[in-house]
Amino acid sequence: MPTSEPSAIRDLPMSASQPSTVGEAPVQSGEPNPIREAITQAISEHKVILFMKGTPEAPACGFSARTVAALQALDVPFAAVDILPDPRIRQELSAISNWPTIPQLFANGELVGGCDIVTEMYESGELSEALQ
Amino acid sequence: MLSAEDLKQRIEASIPGAQAEVEDYTGGGDHFRATVTAEAFAGRSRIEQHRLVYEIFGEEIGGPIHALSLKTQTPQKTPTP
């Protein structure tokens, strides 16, 4: 049974067909920032959303893999965004969340935590409640 | 390259009363695991506790520090008899 909902990836303006945009200077504050807006929108539209390296099926980092495993163990449906295709996603995400590392799990619009916190909450039984 | 001892000293210097145990778990000077015990964490959420530690390193996280796995806690209180 699929527990992920990768549709959130579609919401973000990232595409392998636009490699020329990778590595551009960050958008100045005050100007339109479509990546930041797309991230904010994805967080608000998905009850549980994980920003990770790779995909739930093929995590590209042990911390992301462990976080996915905790969510899957609880059988919680979640949206997933791969931050690797465009470095600006991570940059904007961390600016929004004030959290420097990946993965980042959000529930009901709020940052739940990274791998360490999610794992700790899973082990203590708090995670399923936080994702209600 | 950073050492576990560098991180330990910076955490303990930045958070008053903190005790840090830091391990370089790959031996490569860029992936660390830290347990930080500090009274300063009392009354703060886990997220806020981790932010206090992350803020010490700023842009170094994601740069020279590829990973900093954290466990934060407040000191165990000895129950008064």
Backbone of each chain as ProteinMPNN parsed JSONL, in Angstrom:
{"seq_chain_A": "MPTSEPSAIRDLPMSASQPSTVGEAPVQSGEPNPIREAITQAISEHKVILFMKGTPEAPACGFSARTVAALQALDVPFAAVDILPDPRIRQELSAISNWPTIPQLFANGELVGGCDIVTEMYESGELSEALQ", "coords_chain_A": {"N_chain_A": [[0.85, -1.191, 0.0], [0.624, 2.16, -0.927], [2.218, 4.661, 0.929], [3.083, 7.099, 0.525], [2.741, 10.294, -1.028], [3.48, 11.538, -3.687], [2.712, 13.796, -5.042], [3.233, 16.36, -4.262], [5.63, 17.075, -5.225], [5.161, 17.877, -7.779], [4.077, 20.341, -7.375], [6.109, 22.05, -6.956], [8.248, 24.312, -8.598], [10.279, 22.821, -10.033], [12.405, 21.197, -12.21], [13.867, 18.735, -14.207], [14.237, 19.495, -16.717], [15.074, 22.057, -16.777], [17.854, 22.756, -16.346], [19.474, 24.949, -16.451], [18.787, 26.792, -14.589], [19.768, 26.014, -12.214], [21.79, 26.735, -9.45], [21.77, 29.457, -9.601], [22.041, 32.824, -8.337], [20.669, 33.52, -5.085], [17.257, 34.565, -4.83], [16.548, 37.952, -4.333], [15.306, 39.344, -1.288], [11.995, 40.595, -1.028], [11.482, 40.622, -3.681], [9.521, 38.777, -6.105], [9.268, 35.386, -5.248], [9.182, 32.518, -6.411], [9.88, 29.876, -5.697], [10.013, 29.855, -2.923], [7.364, 30.526, -2.395], [6.052, 28.315, -3.48], [6.946, 26.285, -1.8], [5.923, 27.111, 0.678], [3.243, 26.946, 0.063], [2.974, 24.209, -0.46], [3.496, 23.181, 2.067], [1.305, 24.146, 3.451], [-0.744, 22.912, 2.153], [-0.564, 20.199, 2.507], [-1.212, 17.815, 4.907], [0.681, 16.207, 6.194], [3.983, 16.501, 5.421], [7.054, 15.739, 3.962], [10.254, 16.947, 3.53], [12.969, 15.89, 1.813], [16.038, 14.084, 1.035], [16.204, 12.566, -1.98], [13.723, 10.062, -2.703], [10.778, 8.628, -1.104], [10.779, 5.959, -1.902], [13.347, 5.63, -2.789], [15.473, 6.711, -0.894], [18.067, 9.163, -0.573], [19.829, 9.476, 1.425], [20.879, 8.537, 4.656], [19.611, 9.7, 6.872], [17.268, 10.743, 5.85], [16.156, 8.346, 5.001], [15.697, 7.055, 7.431], [13.781, 8.671, 8.579], [11.649, 8.449, 6.785], [11.161, 5.743, 7.219], [10.141, 5.749, 9.825], [7.737, 7.114, 9.449], [6.469, 5.385, 7.691], [6.283, 3.141, 9.274], [4.302, 3.904, 10.988], [2.279, 3.975, 9.295], [1.378, 6.318, 8.145], [-0.03, 8.518, 5.845], [1.863, 10.545, 3.658], [3.112, 13.479, 2.031], [5.892, 13.938, -0.148], [8.847, 15.716, -0.818], [11.541, 15.927, -2.909], [14.543, 17.403, -2.292], [16.847, 17.569, -3.68], [17.04, 18.068, -6.559], [17.241, 20.84, -7.08], [19.236, 23.262, -5.719], [18.181, 25.53, -4.621], [15.812, 24.908, -3.412], [16.37, 23.725, -0.929], [17.675, 25.873, 0.227], [15.689, 27.874, 0.368], [13.756, 26.532, 1.849], [15.057, 26.133, 4.324], [15.313, 28.755, 5.065], [12.671, 29.446, 5.481], [11.918, 27.705, 7.533], [13.775, 28.018, 9.503], [15.64, 26.036, 10.056], [18.404, 24.033, 9.725], [19.018, 21.575, 8.521], [18.416, 18.601, 6.5], [16.461, 15.676, 6.592], [13.227, 17.434, 6.781], [10.337, 17.42, 8.59], [6.984, 18.287, 8.317], [3.881, 18.924, 9.915], [0.5, 19.683, 9.804], [1.135, 22.26, 8.98], [3.234, 22.994, 10.596], [6.663, 22.805, 11.63], [7.786, 19.695, 12.555], [10.154, 18.367, 13.056], [13.578, 17.287, 12.502], [15.449, 14.399, 11.461], [16.466, 13.352, 13.917], [14.695, 14.256, 15.932], [12.244, 13.31, 14.973], [12.73, 10.565, 15.02], [13.163, 10.19, 17.758], [10.644, 10.917, 18.719], [9.097, 9.002, 17.502], [10.018, 6.7, 18.776], [9.254, 7.213, 21.382], [6.576, 7.21, 21.156], [5.247, 9.532, 20.674], [5.005, 10.494, 18.131], [2.87, 9.702, 16.427], [0.728, 11.018, 17.511], [1.487, 13.67, 17.135], [1.163, 13.868, 14.45], [-1.475, 13.847, 13.974]], "CA_chain_A": [[0.0, 0.0, 0.0], [1.485, 3.348, -0.962], [2.026, 5.573, 2.049], [3.548, 8.435, 0.156], [1.874, 11.028, -1.954], [4.528, 12.377, -4.276], [2.178, 14.865, -5.878], [3.756, 17.662, -3.854], [6.79, 17.371, -6.065], [4.637, 18.591, -8.946], [3.731, 21.713, -7.022], [7.295, 22.892, -6.902], [8.712, 24.616, -9.94], [11.598, 22.274, -10.278], [12.294, 20.284, -13.313], [15.154, 18.351, -14.789], [14.349, 20.084, -18.04], [15.55, 23.436, -16.678], [19.089, 22.72, -15.562], [20.194, 26.222, -16.505], [18.431, 27.633, -13.45], [20.429, 25.517, -11.013], [22.989, 27.436, -9.035], [21.647, 30.912, -9.706], [22.096, 33.547, -7.07], [19.373, 33.514, -4.423], [16.381, 35.687, -5.147], [16.6, 38.974, -3.292], [14.055, 39.463, -0.549], [11.185, 41.695, -1.526], [11.079, 40.305, -5.041], [8.76, 37.535, -6.165], [10.125, 34.237, -4.978], [8.258, 31.408, -6.685], [10.224, 28.638, -4.997], [9.566, 29.989, -1.537], [5.899, 30.467, -2.376], [5.626, 26.934, -3.74], [7.215, 25.504, -0.591], [4.927, 27.521, 1.673], [1.948, 26.404, -0.354], [3.002, 22.748, -0.28], [3.401, 22.909, 3.507], [-0.046, 24.417, 3.918], [-1.744, 22.059, 1.486], [-0.419, 18.787, 2.873], [-1.265, 17.634, 6.358], [2.002, 15.722, 6.584], [4.855, 16.62, 4.254], [8.462, 15.518, 4.29], [11.281, 17.407, 2.594], [14.001, 14.865, 2.001], [16.965, 13.83, -0.069], [15.72, 11.384, -2.667], [12.291, 9.807, -2.629], [10.496, 7.579, -0.105], [11.145, 4.667, -2.468], [14.803, 5.584, -2.956], [16.09, 7.821, -0.156], [19.461, 9.373, -0.975], [20.592, 9.808, 2.622], [20.437, 7.693, 5.768], [18.697, 10.418, 7.766], [15.974, 10.761, 5.164], [15.638, 6.978, 5.006], [15.208, 6.728, 8.77], [12.556, 9.436, 8.802], [10.631, 7.771, 5.979], [10.844, 4.47, 7.87], [9.287, 6.027, 10.983], [6.401, 7.446, 8.942], [5.877, 4.176, 7.114], [5.956, 2.232, 10.375], [3.032, 4.362, 11.557], [1.304, 3.906, 8.218], [0.847, 7.668, 7.963], [0.166, 9.033, 4.487], [2.607, 11.806, 3.66], [3.662, 13.983, 0.781], [7.346, 14.001, -0.065], [9.52, 16.563, -1.798], [12.98, 15.699, -3.036], [15.181, 18.726, -2.354], [18.129, 17.5, -4.39], [17.147, 18.54, -7.945], [17.547, 22.262, -7.204], [19.749, 23.694, -4.406], [17.394, 26.64, -4.065], [14.72, 24.382, -2.576], [16.886, 23.605, 0.434], [17.98, 27.219, 0.707], [14.441, 28.566, 0.724], [13.11, 25.766, 2.915], [15.723, 26.427, 5.591], [15.001, 30.147, 5.415], [11.301, 29.457, 5.993], [11.741, 26.893, 8.742], [14.855, 28.273, 10.455], [16.156, 24.709, 10.398], [19.457, 23.954, 8.713], [19.329, 20.252, 7.973], [17.416, 17.809, 5.796], [15.063, 15.975, 6.256], [12.37, 18.249, 7.626], [8.958, 16.933, 8.566], [5.962, 19.252, 8.729], [2.518, 18.424, 10.08], [-0.456, 20.771, 10.032], [1.783, 23.545, 8.725], [4.301, 23.282, 11.568], [7.83, 21.922, 11.623], [7.831, 18.699, 13.634], [11.571, 18.21, 13.362], [14.421, 16.55, 11.578], [15.541, 12.957, 11.695], [16.678, 13.01, 15.335], [13.476, 14.507, 16.699], [11.207, 12.389, 14.498], [13.058, 9.237, 15.533], [12.904, 10.204, 19.202], [9.192, 10.956, 18.933], [8.58, 7.693, 17.105], [10.355, 5.724, 19.812], [8.513, 7.497, 22.62], [5.151, 7.098, 20.877], [4.626, 10.858, 20.5], [4.936, 10.921, 16.733], [1.554, 9.526, 15.793], [-0.133, 12.083, 18.015], [1.902, 14.925, 16.507], [0.775, 13.865, 13.043], [-2.942, 13.799, 13.883]], "C_chain_A": [[0.886, 1.242, 0.0], [1.195, 4.253, 0.234], [2.507, 6.978, 1.696], [2.632, 9.018, -0.901], [2.776, 12.025, -2.676], [4.018, 13.552, -5.09], [2.755, 16.226, -5.518], [4.942, 18.068, -4.714], [6.35, 18.205, -7.265], [4.419, 20.058, -8.639], [4.94, 22.636, -7.054], [7.85, 23.092, -8.308], [10.119, 24.108, -10.19], [11.462, 21.225, -11.35], [13.66, 19.98, -13.865], [15.352, 18.986, -16.15], [14.838, 21.533, -17.993], [16.859, 23.495, -15.903], [19.81, 24.057, -15.521], [19.883, 27.09, -15.293], [19.168, 27.207, -12.189], [21.658, 26.362, -10.709], [22.928, 28.94, -9.222], [21.729, 31.552, -8.33], [20.715, 33.52, -6.42], [18.557, 34.763, -4.778], [16.429, 36.682, -3.993], [15.252, 39.062, -2.585], [13.302, 40.69, -1.06], [10.742, 41.469, -2.96], [10.286, 39.008, -5.035], [9.698, 36.335, -6.032], [9.298, 32.968, -5.15], [8.605, 30.126, -5.938], [9.752, 28.707, -3.556], [8.045, 29.886, -1.448], [5.402, 29.047, -2.586], [5.85, 26.055, -2.506], [6.163, 25.821, 0.477], [3.567, 26.923, 1.353], [1.896, 24.89, -0.132], [2.843, 22.395, 1.201], [1.97, 23.126, 3.993], [-1.068, 23.46, 3.317], [-1.679, 20.602, 1.912], [-0.346, 18.656, 4.381], [0.086, 17.16, 6.893], [2.887, 15.755, 5.337], [6.312, 16.541, 4.704], [9.341, 16.069, 3.166], [12.515, 16.559, 2.847], [14.976, 14.852, 0.839], [16.562, 12.512, -0.71], [14.21, 11.254, -2.504], [12.037, 8.746, -1.558], [10.907, 6.188, -0.601], [12.665, 4.517, -2.565], [15.444, 6.77, -2.237], [17.575, 7.92, -0.487], [20.354, 9.69, 0.22], [20.021, 8.994, 3.773], [19.443, 8.377, 6.694], [17.31, 10.499, 7.15], [15.344, 9.374, 5.199], [15.025, 6.634, 6.36], [13.889, 7.44, 9.058], [11.394, 8.827, 8.022], [10.192, 6.482, 6.683], [9.92, 4.676, 9.066], [7.859, 6.319, 10.522], [5.712, 6.201, 8.398], [5.494, 3.183, 8.205], [4.626, 2.608, 11.02], [1.914, 4.322, 10.525], [0.618, 5.256, 8.001], [1.036, 8.085, 6.51], [0.925, 10.356, 4.545], [3.029, 12.176, 2.247], [5.173, 14.077, 0.95], [7.892, 14.887, -1.176], [11.012, 16.243, -1.757], [13.649, 17.06, -3.205], [16.426, 18.727, -3.244], [18.149, 18.12, -5.791], [17.52, 20.01, -8.085], [18.005, 22.777, -5.837], [18.938, 24.821, -3.786], [16.265, 26.143, -3.184], [15.188, 24.297, -1.125], [17.127, 24.983, 1.056], [16.716, 27.94, 1.193], [13.739, 27.858, 1.873], [13.731, 26.117, 4.264], [15.467, 27.867, 6.033], [13.597, 30.242, 6.014], [11.239, 28.83, 7.377], [12.738, 27.251, 9.845], [15.424, 26.954, 10.979], [17.182, 24.344, 9.327], [19.598, 22.626, 7.983], [18.123, 19.625, 7.278], [17.521, 16.395, 6.354], [14.387, 16.947, 7.222], [10.935, 17.75, 7.456], [8.025, 18.023, 9.086], [4.637, 18.526, 8.895], [1.628, 19.602, 10.439], [0.228, 22.139, 9.931], [2.947, 23.872, 9.638], [5.452, 22.305, 11.4], [7.761, 20.983, 12.83], [9.279, 18.478, 14.045], [12.322, 17.546, 12.233], [14.483, 15.09, 11.996], [15.634, 12.616, 13.181], [15.381, 13.138, 16.13], [12.383, 13.531, 16.28], [11.464, 10.98, 15.041], [12.768, 9.142, 17.031], [11.406, 10.152, 19.49], [8.547, 9.643, 18.532], [8.804, 6.683, 18.237], [9.568, 5.954, 21.099], [7.006, 7.401, 22.411], [4.469, 8.435, 20.64], [4.333, 11.199, 19.045], [3.534, 10.816, 16.153], [0.59, 10.609, 16.264], [0.187, 13.42, 17.335], [1.431, 15.012, 15.062], [-0.739, 13.805, 12.867], [-3.466, 15.067, 13.231]], "O_chain_A": [[1.79, 1.365, 0.826], [0.038, 4.569, 0.509], [2.351, 7.919, 2.476], [1.865, 8.317, -1.561], [2.828, 13.203, -2.322], [4.798, 14.233, -5.755], [2.774, 17.139, -6.344], [5.216, 19.253, -4.903], [7.057, 19.109, -7.71], [4.552, 20.916, -9.512], [4.803, 23.854, -7.167], [7.911, 22.155, -9.104], [11.027, 24.872, -10.515], [10.499, 20.458, -11.374], [14.511, 20.863, -13.977], [16.461, 19.022, -16.682], [14.999, 22.17, -19.034], [16.957, 24.211, -14.907], [20.659, 24.282, -14.658], [20.628, 28.023, -14.994], [19.194, 27.945, -11.205], [22.459, 26.664, -11.594], [23.928, 29.63, -9.024], [21.515, 30.905, -7.305], [19.702, 33.499, -7.118], [19.097, 35.848, -4.992], [16.36, 36.299, -2.824], [14.199, 38.879, -3.196], [13.903, 41.684, -1.468], [9.752, 42.046, -3.411], [10.362, 38.229, -4.084], [10.773, 36.292, -6.63], [8.78, 32.412, -4.182], [7.708, 29.363, -5.581], [9.172, 27.758, -3.03], [7.506, 29.243, -0.546], [4.442, 28.62, -1.945], [5.034, 25.184, -2.206], [5.592, 24.921, 1.093], [2.843, 26.461, 2.234], [0.886, 24.36, 0.33], [2.151, 21.439, 1.551], [1.478, 22.382, 4.842], [-2.128, 23.226, 3.898], [-2.631, 19.85, 1.703], [0.47, 19.299, 5.042], [0.571, 17.652, 7.913], [2.58, 15.12, 4.328], [6.732, 17.176, 5.671], [9.186, 15.698, 2.002], [13.038, 16.517, 3.96], [14.776, 15.505, -0.184], [16.577, 11.467, -0.06], [13.518, 12.227, -2.203], [12.962, 8.046, -1.145], [11.332, 5.343, 0.188], [13.198, 3.415, -2.44], [15.902, 7.717, -2.876], [18.257, 6.91, -0.659], [21.496, 10.119, 0.053], [18.81, 8.788, 3.851], [18.545, 7.735, 7.239], [16.302, 10.343, 7.839], [14.137, 9.241, 5.402], [13.97, 6.003, 6.433], [12.997, 6.884, 9.698], [10.286, 8.706, 8.543], [9.002, 6.169, 6.736], [9.018, 3.872, 9.299], [6.894, 5.841, 11.118], [4.519, 5.992, 8.618], [4.499, 2.469, 8.078], [3.909, 1.748, 11.534], [0.754, 4.597, 10.834], [-0.576, 5.317, 7.708], [2.151, 8.014, 5.992], [0.645, 11.194, 5.403], [3.267, 11.319, 1.396], [5.67, 14.273, 2.059], [7.452, 14.814, -2.323], [11.648, 16.287, -0.704], [13.355, 17.786, -4.155], [16.989, 19.785, -3.523], [19.183, 18.655, -6.191], [18.068, 20.4, -9.116], [17.229, 22.733, -4.883], [18.994, 25.045, -2.577], [15.802, 26.867, -2.302], [14.494, 24.739, -0.21], [16.832, 25.225, 2.226], [16.687, 28.528, 2.274], [13.191, 28.504, 2.766], [13.015, 26.37, 5.233], [15.412, 28.159, 7.227], [13.36, 31.02, 6.938], [10.59, 29.357, 8.281], [12.569, 26.838, 10.992], [15.653, 26.786, 12.176], [16.857, 24.346, 8.14], [20.235, 22.564, 6.931], [16.983, 20.058, 7.444], [18.645, 15.944, 6.575], [14.89, 17.239, 8.308], [10.404, 17.671, 6.349], [8.248, 18.6, 10.15], [4.306, 17.629, 8.119], [1.981, 20.42, 11.288], [-0.067, 23.052, 10.701], [3.585, 24.912, 9.479], [5.253, 21.135, 11.072], [7.687, 21.428, 13.975], [9.594, 18.409, 15.233], [11.778, 17.281, 11.161], [13.666, 14.617, 12.785], [14.962, 11.698, 13.653], [15.018, 12.248, 16.899], [11.675, 12.986, 17.127], [10.537, 10.29, 15.466], [12.208, 8.156, 17.509], [10.958, 9.437, 20.386], [7.568, 9.214, 19.143], [7.907, 5.922, 18.602], [9.254, 5.007, 21.82], [6.238, 7.498, 23.369], [3.258, 8.486, 20.43], [3.52, 12.076, 18.754], [3.065, 11.727, 15.471], [-0.264, 11.062, 15.501], [-0.711, 14.196, 17.005], [1.312, 16.106, 14.51], [-1.233, 13.722, 11.742], [-4.676, 15.22, 13.063]]}, "seq_chain_B": "MLSAEDLKQRIEASIPGAQAEVEDYTGGGDHFRATVTAEAFAGRSRIEQHRLVYEIFGEEIGGPIHALSLKTQTPQKTPTP", "coords_chain_B": {"N_chain_B": [[39.362, 20.707, 8.582], [37.161, 19.526, 11.057], [37.136, 18.633, 14.535], [35.721, 16.307, 16.881], [36.224, 17.239, 19.391], [36.555, 19.996, 18.935], [33.919, 20.716, 18.324], [32.627, 20.044, 20.682], [33.838, 21.838, 22.485], [32.997, 24.27, 21.443], [30.227, 24.106, 21.675], [29.939, 23.903, 24.452], [31.034, 26.301, 25.214], [29.239, 28.071, 24.184], [26.665, 27.616, 25.111], [25.531, 28.298, 28.18], [26.636, 26.442, 30.939], [26.403, 24.037, 29.643], [26.901, 20.573, 28.909], [28.607, 18.62, 26.677], [28.705, 15.73, 24.68], [30.486, 14.596, 22.069], [30.724, 12.864, 19.049], [32.688, 11.802, 16.381], [31.432, 10.162, 13.997], [32.077, 8.93, 11.632], [34.693, 9.282, 11.422], [35.661, 11.032, 9.625], [35.724, 13.725, 10.067], [33.517, 15.245, 9.453], [30.963, 14.28, 9.921], [28.95, 14.243, 12.625], [27.867, 13.302, 15.924], [26.02, 14.379, 18.583], [25.427, 14.625, 22.05], [23.796, 16.756, 24.104], [23.648, 18.256, 27.181], [21.908, 20.482, 29.086], [20.887, 22.998, 31.319], [19.773, 25.171, 30.204], [18.027, 24.279, 28.313], [15.668, 23.758, 29.506], [12.171, 24.012, 29.596], [11.961, 24.542, 26.933], [10.935, 23.611, 23.626], [11.701, 20.572, 21.806], [12.483, 21.263, 19.24], [13.285, 23.928, 19.571], [15.387, 23.518, 21.321], [17.2, 22.074, 19.73], [17.644, 23.997, 17.788], [19.052, 25.912, 19.243], [21.53, 24.695, 19.439], [22.212, 24.232, 16.753], [22.407, 26.859, 15.885], [24.824, 27.725, 16.81], [26.629, 26.897, 14.963], [25.795, 27.783, 12.524], [26.188, 28.594, 9.157], [28.029, 26.622, 8.793], [26.872, 24.203, 9.062], [25.838, 21.899, 6.784], [27.805, 22.824, 5.268], [31.107, 22.536, 6.001], [30.388, 20.89, 8.12], [28.783, 18.13, 7.551], [26.837, 16.562, 8.676], [25.068, 16.775, 11.687], [24.048, 15.111, 14.175], [21.659, 15.222, 16.711], [21.058, 14.958, 20.211], [19.254, 16.271, 22.734], [19.029, 17.308, 26.122], [17.824, 18.0, 29.458], [19.556, 18.456, 32.576], [19.57, 15.586, 34.722], [17.514, 15.674, 37.446], [18.281, 15.175, 40.802], [16.165, 13.508, 42.892], [14.751, 15.141, 45.633], [15.031, 14.037, 48.964]], "CA_chain_B": [[38.598, 19.59, 9.151], [36.794, 19.748, 12.449], [37.197, 17.45, 15.384], [34.645, 16.206, 17.862], [36.61, 18.097, 20.51], [36.226, 21.378, 18.54], [32.48, 20.928, 18.449], [32.31, 19.977, 22.116], [34.246, 23.086, 23.138], [32.161, 25.393, 20.991], [28.885, 23.977, 22.265], [30.002, 24.19, 25.884], [31.337, 27.727, 25.375], [28.14, 28.906, 23.701], [25.46, 27.416, 25.92], [26.019, 28.321, 29.557], [26.403, 25.255, 31.751], [26.146, 22.845, 28.83], [27.875, 19.5, 28.8], [28.404, 17.993, 25.371], [29.496, 14.576, 24.259], [30.454, 14.638, 20.608], [31.414, 11.738, 18.421], [32.883, 11.859, 14.927], [31.073, 8.749, 13.839], [32.679, 8.307, 10.451], [36.127, 9.525, 11.477], [36.056, 11.881, 8.501], [35.739, 15.139, 10.44], [32.373, 16.008, 8.932], [29.685, 13.73, 10.399], [29.06, 14.205, 14.077], [26.702, 12.98, 16.728], [26.25, 15.069, 19.854], [24.431, 14.652, 23.117], [24.041, 17.992, 24.833], [22.854, 18.369, 28.401], [22.0, 21.868, 29.554], [19.736, 23.56, 32.039], [19.19, 26.178, 29.302], [16.995, 23.655, 27.48], [14.435, 23.602, 30.28], [11.05, 24.831, 29.162], [11.966, 24.751, 25.483], [10.563, 22.44, 22.845], [12.862, 19.904, 21.196], [12.926, 22.052, 18.084], [14.027, 25.092, 20.072], [16.648, 23.019, 21.896], [18.128, 21.758, 18.635], [18.02, 25.26, 17.135], [20.097, 26.551, 20.051], [22.812, 24.076, 19.105], [22.502, 24.486, 15.333], [22.753, 28.268, 15.679], [26.246, 27.917, 17.12], [27.448, 26.553, 13.799], [25.324, 28.563, 11.382], [26.388, 28.103, 7.79], [28.925, 25.46, 8.755], [26.041, 23.012, 8.89], [25.584, 21.828, 5.348], [29.119, 23.094, 4.683], [32.089, 21.588, 6.54], [29.693, 19.896, 8.948], [27.762, 17.533, 6.682], [25.735, 16.065, 9.494], [25.202, 16.906, 13.132], [22.898, 14.436, 14.768], [21.576, 15.794, 18.056], [20.143, 14.579, 21.28], [19.362, 17.32, 23.75], [18.309, 16.968, 27.353], [18.135, 18.816, 30.631], [20.23, 17.607, 33.561], [18.703, 14.785, 35.596], [17.417, 16.213, 38.799], [18.255, 14.175, 41.864], [14.972, 13.793, 43.692], [15.034, 15.495, 47.029], [14.438, 13.014, 49.826]], "C_chain_B": [[38.353, 19.839, 10.636], [36.974, 18.465, 13.244], [36.017, 17.478, 16.343], [34.939, 17.128, 19.035], [36.314, 19.58, 20.201], [34.743, 21.659, 18.78], [32.064, 20.959, 19.919], [32.63, 21.309, 22.782], [33.355, 24.245, 22.724], [30.756, 25.319, 21.573], [28.925, 24.386, 23.733], [30.302, 25.663, 26.143], [30.124, 28.594, 25.041], [26.873, 28.78, 24.531], [25.905, 27.32, 27.375], [25.656, 27.031, 30.306], [26.217, 23.97, 30.964], [27.283, 21.837, 28.965], [27.585, 18.77, 27.5], [29.302, 16.773, 25.226], [29.368, 14.522, 22.747], [31.294, 13.506, 20.046], [31.516, 12.011, 16.919], [32.651, 10.432, 14.432], [31.527, 8.115, 12.525], [34.202, 8.443, 10.484], [36.611, 10.48, 10.395], [36.061, 13.37, 8.819], [34.57, 15.934, 9.88], [31.001, 15.451, 9.326], [29.784, 13.521, 11.909], [27.724, 13.845, 14.725], [26.96, 13.608, 18.098], [25.082, 14.862, 20.803], [24.765, 15.861, 23.98], [23.086, 18.064, 26.012], [23.017, 19.785, 28.928], [20.719, 22.276, 30.254], [19.009, 24.561, 31.128], [18.084, 25.595, 28.419], [15.643, 23.582, 28.199], [13.36, 24.544, 29.76], [11.016, 25.101, 27.671], [11.568, 23.454, 24.784], [11.83, 21.807, 22.266], [13.407, 20.725, 20.035], [13.757, 23.237, 18.545], [15.375, 24.665, 20.654], [17.664, 22.736, 20.788], [18.569, 23.037, 17.925], [19.132, 25.964, 17.912], [21.473, 25.991, 19.693], [23.182, 24.374, 17.648], [23.0, 25.918, 15.12], [24.226, 28.552, 15.965], [27.077, 27.774, 15.843], [26.996, 27.236, 12.515], [25.543, 27.865, 10.052], [27.329, 26.905, 7.707], [28.138, 24.157, 8.609], [25.56, 22.988, 7.45], [26.852, 22.168, 4.573], [30.111, 22.073, 5.219], [31.481, 20.536, 7.458], [28.563, 19.304, 8.1], [26.569, 17.071, 7.484], [26.064, 16.295, 10.955], [23.922, 16.342, 13.738], [22.849, 14.827, 16.239], [20.641, 15.037, 18.971], [20.333, 15.631, 22.363], [18.546, 16.922, 24.967], [18.669, 17.965, 28.451], [18.776, 17.9, 31.661], [19.209, 16.835, 34.394], [18.701, 15.423, 36.973], [17.443, 15.047, 39.79], [17.047, 14.481, 42.745], [15.346, 14.117, 45.141], [14.329, 14.502, 47.942], [13.283, 13.559, 50.669]], "O_chain_B": [[39.233, 20.302, 11.361], [36.966, 17.363, 12.695], [35.404, 18.518, 16.583], [34.029, 17.727, 19.609], [35.88, 20.327, 21.078], [34.365, 22.682, 19.352], [31.258, 21.79, 20.337], [31.823, 21.85, 23.538], [32.999, 25.094, 23.541], [30.165, 26.341, 21.921], [28.059, 25.123, 24.204], [29.883, 26.216, 27.159], [29.992, 29.709, 25.546], [26.099, 29.73, 24.64], [26.582, 26.366, 27.757], [24.504, 26.598, 30.295], [25.909, 22.927, 31.54], [28.452, 22.195, 29.114], [26.455, 18.352, 27.252], [30.477, 16.783, 25.594], [28.265, 14.415, 22.212], [32.405, 13.233, 20.499], [30.54, 12.403, 16.279], [33.561, 9.603, 14.446], [31.38, 6.908, 12.329], [34.912, 7.819, 9.696], [37.811, 10.717, 10.255], [36.365, 14.191, 7.953], [34.622, 17.163, 9.834], [29.983, 16.098, 9.083], [30.593, 12.731, 12.395], [26.643, 14.048, 14.171], [28.012, 13.383, 18.697], [23.916, 14.917, 20.414], [25.867, 15.976, 24.515], [21.87, 17.947, 25.854], [24.133, 20.235, 29.187], [19.616, 21.937, 29.825], [17.803, 24.774, 31.255], [17.293, 26.341, 27.843], [14.606, 23.371, 27.57], [13.613, 25.723, 29.515], [10.135, 25.815, 27.192], [11.825, 22.356, 25.277], [12.892, 22.429, 22.239], [14.618, 20.866, 19.864], [14.812, 23.52, 17.977], [16.377, 25.363, 20.499], [18.833, 23.107, 20.891], [19.721, 23.155, 17.508], [20.042, 26.542, 17.318], [22.459, 26.727, 19.649], [24.323, 24.724, 17.35], [23.883, 26.169, 14.299], [24.801, 29.5, 15.431], [28.094, 28.445, 15.669], [27.734, 27.263, 11.53], [25.144, 26.719, 9.849], [27.414, 26.25, 6.669], [28.647, 23.154, 8.111], [24.952, 23.942, 6.966], [26.976, 21.853, 3.389], [29.988, 20.881, 4.937], [31.996, 19.423, 7.564], [27.506, 19.919, 7.955], [25.427, 17.173, 7.036], [27.182, 16.046, 11.406], [22.882, 16.999, 13.801], [23.862, 14.775, 16.937], [19.588, 14.547, 18.563], [21.445, 15.847, 22.845], [17.503, 16.279, 24.85], [19.676, 18.669, 28.377], [18.561, 16.688, 31.626], [18.139, 17.345, 34.729], [19.747, 15.671, 37.572], [16.718, 14.064, 39.633], [16.924, 15.583, 43.279], [16.158, 13.432, 45.764], [13.166, 14.165, 47.72], [12.682, 12.817, 51.446]]}, "name": "protein", "num_of_chains": 2, "seq": "MPTSEPSAIRDLPMSASQPSTVGEAPVQSGEPNPIREAITQAISEHKVILFMKGTPEAPACGFSARTVAALQALDVPFAAVDILPDPRIRQELSAISNWPTIPQLFANGELVGGCDIVTEMYESGELSEALQMLSAEDLKQRIEASIPGAQAEVEDYTGGGDHFRATVTAEAFAGRSRIEQHRLVYEIFGEEIGGPIHALSLKTQTPQKTPTP"}
